[in-house]
Amino acid sequence: MQQLESNGVVQVSRTKKLNLKQVAEELGVSTATVSNAFNRPDQLSAKLRERILLEAAELGYHGPNLAARTLRRGESDVIGVMLLDSLTYSLSDPVANQLLQGIAEVLVERNKHMLLLSSRIEAGQQRGAESLPDGFILYGAIDQHSFDFILKTGKPVIVVDSEYKETASVNIDNQNGAFRIAEYAIHDENEKVAILGLRLINTDRVCRLTEADLAQESQEVSQARLAGYQMAAEQKNCHIPAASMWHIPINDAELAEIAAREALTVNPRPTVLLCMSDIIALAAIRVARELNIRVPEELSITGFDDIPESARSEPPITTVCQQSIEKGRMAARLLLDGKAKEHLVLETRLVVRGSCR
C-alpha cells in the first residue's frame, strides 16, 4: 500500500487487489455480510448493502471472483442458452427475445445468470465459455455436432422447439396450431392457397418448393406447421401444390417481402396466404398494399407467433399464440428443478383479428 498526497488529500493506492476476507476486515464486518451484499441482497437492509458496496468499491473490490467461486463450490450459478442462429440475428428476432425474457425471469428469481452462446460458432472457439455453465437450454434444431459437444459436458440440458431422446424438452403443438388457423382461413375448395414457409429446406435462398422438397425430413418446427396446413386444406378439399409454397431461410422481413412479392404476382393470384411467422405476415401485408391488393377483402393473410407487432398492424393479424415467454419460463424451471427427462407440450391459441375475411 502506498500513500500519495494530492492537493492536500491523502489517497490510498493498492498494488494488489483485496480478497473477500481482507475487504471484510477493512470494513469491520463479517465475510458473510460482504458476500451477501453482492450475492444475496435480500439478506441485508438496503442502507447496509449500499454502504458495503460503496466502501468496497472505494477499496477496488467489485465482488467475488466467479472463476474462483466456481472452483470452490463446483457451481457457477450460470446457465448457458445456446441459440440456433447467430447472436446478432437472435437478439433482433422478436420470438427469440420473448423466449429469452421468460428464461431471464426465472433465472433472476433463482439468483442465476445467463450466458448466451450460438451454435453457428465453432465449438472450439467457445470451449472456454461452454465449460462455465451449470446447465444448458438449447433453442431450436441445433446441429448434431453442437448438440453432441454440449451433451459430452455431462451437464443437464433442456431443448426448446426441438426434441432429442437424451434430454428434456419444451415444445408447442405446432401441427395443431397450424391446422386450426388454416381451417379458419380456408373456406372451401375454391380457395387458392399459398404458403410462405420458414426453414422448409436446407438452402439460404428464397425459393419455391418442388414435390421432391416435400419428401425431405427435418427437425424444424416448420415441418409440423406445414403438415397442419395441409391437413386443414385436405379437409376442405383444397389442394396446395408444392409450387404454391415458398421457402424463406430465416425469419427476416426483407427475405419475406421477396417471397410475398413472388407469391402475389402469380396467376391465378392466391386468395389465402398462410405465413409461418408474424414477421412474414407483416411483410406480406406491406407487399399487398404496394400491389393494391385489399386485405382481407381480396386476400386473407395469417401469421404465427403472436408477437406484439401483429396486434398493431393495419389490419391486425390473425395468428397463433405460441406462448414464447412461457416456453422460456418452463425450460428454465425444468433445468433448475432437475427434471431432465420431461417432455412438455404447451397448447397454442388461435387469435382472430382483421387480416382474414
Secondary structure per residue as TSV (DSSP state, phi and psi in degrees):
chain	resnum	aa	ss	phi	psi
A	1	M	-	360.0	138.3
A	2	Q	E	-123.6	146.7
A	3	Q	E	-109.4	126.6
A	4	L	E	-119.3	139.4
A	5	E	E	-103.5	122.8
A	6	S	E	-141.3	114.1
A	7	N	T	57.9	34.9
A	8	G	T	79.9	2.9
A	9	V	E	-108.9	131.6
A	10	V	E	-82.7	124.6
A	11	Q	E	-114.1	150.1
A	12	V	E	-109.9	124.7
A	13	S	E	-116.2	125.6
A	14	R	-	-108.2	133.6
A	15	T	S	-89.4	-11.9
A	16	K	S	-133.8	135.6
A	17	K	-	-69.3	142.4
A	18	L	-	-81.8	150.4
A	19	N	-	-96.1	-179.3
A	20	L	H	-58.5	-44.7
A	21	K	H	-64.0	-41.9
A	22	Q	H	-67.2	-37.5
A	23	V	H	-64.1	-44.2
A	24	A	H	-59.3	-41.3
A	25	E	H	-64.6	-42.2
A	26	E	H	-62.4	-38.5
A	27	L	H	-87.8	-10.2
A	28	G	T	73.0	32.2
A	29	V	S	-130.2	175.4
A	30	S	-	-79.5	160.4
A	31	T	H	-63.7	-32.9
A	32	A	H	-63.4	-37.5
A	33	T	H	-64.9	-43.8
A	34	V	H	-65.1	-43.4
A	35	S	H	-61.4	-43.6
A	36	N	H	-64.5	-34.0
A	37	A	H	-60.3	-35.0
A	38	F	H	-92.0	-35.6
A	39	N	H	-110.3	-27.2
A	40	R	-	-136.4	71.2
A	41	P	G	-59.5	-24.4
A	42	D	G	-69.6	-13.2
A	43	Q	G	-84.4	-8.9
A	44	L	S	-125.0	157.2
A	45	S	-	-69.3	153.2
A	46	A	H	-59.7	-38.0
A	47	K	H	-66.3	-44.7
A	48	L	H	-66.8	-43.0
A	49	R	H	-61.7	-42.8
A	50	E	H	-60.9	-40.6
A	51	R	H	-66.6	-43.3
A	52	I	H	-61.2	-47.4
A	53	L	H	-64.0	-40.6
A	54	L	H	-66.6	-48.3
A	55	E	H	-69.6	-34.3
A	56	A	H	-64.8	-40.7
A	57	A	H	-63.4	-37.6
A	58	E	H	-64.2	-27.5
A	59	L	T	-85.5	-2.2
A	60	G	T	84.8	16.7
A	61	Y	-	-107.4	124.7
A	62	H	-	-122.4	22.2
A	63	G	S	124.6	164.5
A	64	P	-	-62.0	146.8
A	65	N	-	-72.6	120.6
A	66	L	H	-62.5	-42.2
A	67	A	H	-63.3	-42.0
A	68	A	H	-66.4	-40.5
A	69	R	H	-65.2	-38.7
A	70	T	H	-62.9	-43.5
A	71	L	H	-63.8	-39.6
A	72	R	H	-70.3	-44.4
A	73	R	H	-96.6	-17.4
A	74	G	S	77.6	7.2
A	75	E	-	-137.5	146.8
A	76	S	-	-108.1	-13.4
A	77	D	-	62.1	24.1
A	78	V	E	-114.5	134.1
A	79	I	E	-111.9	127.8
A	80	G	E	-88.0	133.0
A	81	V	E	-115.3	109.6
A	82	M	E	-95.3	122.6
A	83	L	E	-97.6	145.0
A	84	L	S	-62.2	-41.8
A	85	D	S	-99.9	-179.7
A	86	S	-	-63.3	156.7
A	87	L	H	-63.5	-38.9
A	88	T	H	-59.4	-47.8
A	89	Y	H	-66.6	-46.7
A	90	S	H	-61.6	-38.9
A	91	L	H	-73.3	-15.2
A	92	S	H	-97.6	-7.3
A	93	D	-	-89.0	122.1
A	94	P	H	-64.3	-31.5
A	95	V	H	-70.5	-45.3
A	96	A	H	-61.1	-38.0
A	97	N	H	-63.1	-40.3
A	98	Q	H	-64.5	-42.2
A	99	L	H	-60.6	-46.9
A	100	L	H	-62.5	-34.9
A	101	Q	H	-60.8	-45.5
A	102	G	H	-63.8	-41.7
A	103	I	H	-62.3	-45.5
A	104	A	H	-62.7	-37.6
A	105	E	H	-56.7	-46.4
A	106	V	H	-71.0	-40.9
A	107	L	H	-63.1	-39.6
A	108	V	H	-63.5	-42.1
A	109	E	H	-59.9	-34.8
A	110	R	T	-97.8	10.5
A	111	N	T	57.9	43.5
A	112	K	-	-113.5	166.3
A	113	H	E	-119.8	158.8
A	114	M	E	-113.6	134.9
A	115	L	E	-119.2	119.2
A	116	L	E	-89.3	131.8
A	117	L	E	-128.9	161.1
A	118	S	E	-127.1	136.4
A	119	S	T	-74.0	-9.0
A	120	R	T	-76.3	-15.7
A	121	I	S	-92.2	136.0
A	122	E	-	-55.7	137.4
A	123	A	G	-54.8	-38.8
A	124	G	G	-64.1	-28.1
A	125	Q	G	-76.2	-18.8
A	126	Q	G	-127.6	26.6
A	127	R	H	-61.2	-38.3
A	128	G	H	-61.6	-41.8
A	129	A	H	-67.6	-39.2
A	130	E	H	-70.7	-16.3
A	131	S	T	-82.6	-13.0
A	132	L	S	-80.4	-45.6
A	133	P	-	-63.1	154.7
A	134	D	S	-82.7	-16.7
A	135	G	E	-170.9	173.0
A	136	F	E	-134.1	144.4
A	137	I	E	-114.9	122.4
A	138	L	E	-104.9	126.8
A	139	Y	E	-109.5	114.1
A	140	G	S	98.5	179.2
A	141	A	-	-80.6	76.7
A	142	I	-	-59.0	140.7
A	143	D	-	-62.3	153.2
A	144	Q	H	-59.5	-36.8
A	145	H	H	-62.9	-46.9
A	146	S	H	-65.6	-40.2
A	147	F	H	-62.1	-46.6
A	148	D	H	-62.5	-38.6
A	149	F	H	-62.5	-44.8
A	150	I	H	-65.1	-41.8
A	151	L	H	-62.3	-34.1
A	152	K	T	-69.5	-14.3
A	153	T	T	-68.5	-19.2
A	154	G	T	77.8	7.8
A	155	K	-	-95.1	155.6
A	156	P	-	-62.3	143.9
A	157	V	E	-134.8	136.2
A	158	I	E	-122.7	134.5
A	159	V	E	-108.9	146.1
A	160	V	E	-123.0	137.5
A	161	D	S	59.9	35.5
A	162	S	S	-168.8	179.8
A	163	E	-	-154.7	130.4
A	164	Y	-	-130.5	141.9
A	165	K	T	-66.0	-22.8
A	166	E	T	-79.9	-13.9
A	167	T	S	-133.1	166.0
A	168	A	E	-74.5	163.4
A	169	S	E	-150.3	156.8
A	170	V	E	-130.3	120.7
A	171	N	E	-137.4	172.5
A	172	I	E	-114.1	167.6
A	173	D	-	-83.9	81.1
A	174	N	H	-61.0	-41.5
A	175	Q	H	-64.5	-45.3
A	176	N	H	-67.0	-38.5
A	177	G	H	-61.9	-43.5
A	178	A	H	-67.8	-38.7
A	179	F	H	-60.6	-46.4
A	180	R	H	-64.7	-40.9
A	181	I	H	-74.1	-35.3
A	182	A	H	-69.2	-38.3
A	183	E	H	-60.9	-36.8
A	184	Y	H	-71.4	-39.6
A	185	A	H	-81.6	-31.9
A	186	I	-	-90.5	114.1
A	187	H	-	-83.0	-43.4
A	188	D	S	-159.7	-173.0
A	189	E	T	-70.4	-10.3
A	190	N	T	-84.3	-8.8
A	191	E	-	-68.0	142.7
A	192	K	-	-105.7	107.6
A	193	V	E	-105.4	133.6
A	194	A	E	-122.5	151.9
A	195	I	E	-121.8	127.4
A	196	L	E	-102.2	99.6
A	197	G	E	-93.7	168.2
A	198	L	E	-128.1	121.0
A	199	R	S	56.9	44.3
A	200	L	-	-77.8	-32.8
A	201	I	S	-135.1	171.9
A	202	N	S	-93.1	78.0
A	203	T	-	-152.0	151.0
A	204	D	S	-90.9	5.4
A	205	R	S	-110.3	153.8
A	206	V	-	-75.8	130.7
A	207	C	E	-159.9	159.7
A	208	R	E	-79.5	153.3
A	209	L	-	-88.1	161.7
A	210	T	-	-115.3	168.0
A	211	E	T	-61.3	-33.6
A	212	A	T	-65.1	-34.1
A	213	D	G	-62.4	-33.8
A	214	L	G	-68.8	-16.7
A	215	A	G	-87.5	-7.7
A	216	Q	-	-72.0	143.7
A	217	E	-	-97.9	146.2
A	218	S	-	-157.3	152.9
A	219	Q	-	-88.4	-4.1
A	220	E	S	-62.5	143.6
A	221	V	H	-64.4	-20.8
A	222	S	H	-60.8	-30.3
A	223	Q	H	-65.6	-38.4
A	224	A	H	-67.8	-37.8
A	225	R	H	-67.0	-41.4
A	226	L	H	-61.0	-41.9
A	227	A	H	-62.0	-38.8
A	228	G	H	-64.9	-43.4
A	229	Y	H	-58.6	-46.9
A	230	Q	H	-65.7	-38.3
A	231	M	H	-62.3	-43.3
A	232	A	H	-66.3	-40.3
A	233	A	H	-63.7	-43.2
A	234	E	H	-61.6	-37.9
A	235	Q	H	-62.4	-29.6
A	236	K	T	-95.7	12.1
A	237	N	T	57.5	36.7
A	238	C	-	-117.0	119.3
A	239	H	-	-92.5	133.6
A	240	I	-	-113.5	104.1
A	241	P	-	-72.9	159.7
A	242	A	G	-57.9	-33.9
A	243	A	G	-67.2	-12.0
A	244	S	G	-100.3	15.7
A	245	M	E	-119.9	135.2
A	246	W	E	-116.5	139.8
A	247	H	E	-97.6	130.1
A	248	I	E	-119.8	121.8
A	249	P	S	-68.2	-34.6
A	250	I	S	-138.3	163.8
A	251	N	S	-79.8	71.9
A	252	D	-	-121.8	133.5
A	253	A	H	-63.5	-41.8
A	254	E	H	-65.9	-42.9
A	255	L	H	-66.2	-37.1
A	256	A	H	-63.8	-36.8
A	257	E	H	-65.0	-37.0
A	258	I	H	-60.8	-48.6
A	259	A	H	-64.5	-42.4
A	260	A	H	-63.6	-40.4
A	261	R	H	-65.0	-40.1
A	262	E	H	-63.8	-45.6
A	263	A	H	-64.9	-34.9
A	264	L	T	-92.2	4.0
A	265	T	T	-116.6	8.7
A	266	V	S	-80.3	163.2
A	267	N	S	-129.0	119.0
A	268	P	S	-78.0	150.0
A	269	R	-	-76.7	144.1
A	270	P	-	-61.7	150.0
A	271	T	S	-104.0	-16.1
A	272	V	E	-134.6	131.6
A	273	L	E	-121.7	109.1
A	274	L	E	-92.9	115.5
A	275	C	E	-109.2	135.3
A	276	M	S	-83.0	5.7
A	277	S	S	-156.2	159.4
A	278	D	H	-68.7	-32.4
A	279	I	H	-59.6	-43.0
A	280	I	H	-66.4	-42.6
A	281	A	H	-63.3	-40.7
A	282	L	H	-62.1	-41.0
A	283	A	H	-64.5	-40.4
A	284	A	H	-63.8	-37.9
A	285	I	H	-64.7	-39.8
A	286	R	H	-63.6	-43.0
A	287	V	H	-66.7	-42.4
A	288	A	H	-58.5	-40.6
A	289	R	H	-63.4	-42.4
A	290	E	H	-62.5	-34.1
A	291	L	T	-91.1	7.1
A	292	N	T	59.3	36.8
A	293	I	-	-99.2	122.5
A	294	R	-	-80.7	130.4
A	295	V	T	-114.3	121.1
A	296	P	T	-102.5	4.8
A	297	E	T	-57.3	-43.7
A	298	E	T	-104.9	-19.4
A	299	L	-	-148.5	122.0
A	300	S	E	-89.9	133.4
A	301	I	E	-124.6	131.1
A	302	T	E	-118.9	155.3
A	303	G	-	-119.2	-164.9
A	304	F	S	-160.7	123.4
A	305	D	B	138.6	-47.0
A	306	D	-	65.9	52.7
A	307	I	-	-75.8	158.4
A	308	P	H	-54.2	-36.3
A	309	E	H	-64.0	-24.3
A	310	S	H	-66.7	-30.7
A	311	A	H	-79.3	-22.5
A	312	R	H	-93.9	-5.1
A	313	S	S	-67.5	163.4
A	314	E	S	-125.7	105.6
A	315	P	S	-76.0	159.8
A	316	P	-	-65.3	149.8
A	317	I	-	-91.5	131.2
A	318	T	B	-73.1	125.7
A	319	T	E	-149.6	-175.4
A	320	V	E	-118.6	123.6
A	321	C	E	-81.2	119.9
A	322	Q	-	-106.5	12.4
A	323	Q	-	55.0	49.9
A	324	S	H	-61.7	-41.6
A	325	I	H	-63.8	-44.1
A	326	E	H	-65.8	-35.2
A	327	K	H	-59.3	-41.9
A	328	G	H	-63.9	-43.6
A	329	R	H	-60.5	-47.3
A	330	M	H	-64.1	-39.5
A	331	A	H	-62.9	-44.4
A	332	A	H	-65.4	-39.4
A	333	R	H	-67.3	-43.0
A	334	L	H	-58.0	-43.7
A	335	L	H	-65.4	-49.5
A	336	L	H	-72.5	-24.5
A	337	D	T	-90.6	2.3
A	338	G	T	73.4	22.8
A	339	K	-	-93.0	76.3
A	340	A	T	-85.7	3.6
A	341	K	T	-125.4	4.3
A	342	E	-	-82.0	146.9
A	343	H	E	-124.7	103.0
A	344	L	E	-97.0	137.2
A	345	V	E	-125.3	112.7
A	346	L	E	-87.8	146.6
A	347	E	-	-75.0	149.4
A	348	T	-	-97.2	168.9
A	349	R	E	-137.5	128.3
A	350	L	E	-74.8	127.4
A	351	V	E	-115.2	106.7
A	352	V	-	-89.7	123.7
A	353	R	-	-133.1	-154.8
A	354	G	T	-90.1	0.6
A	355	S	T	-84.9	-3.5
A	356	C	-	-119.0	139.4
A	357	R	-	-82.1	360.0
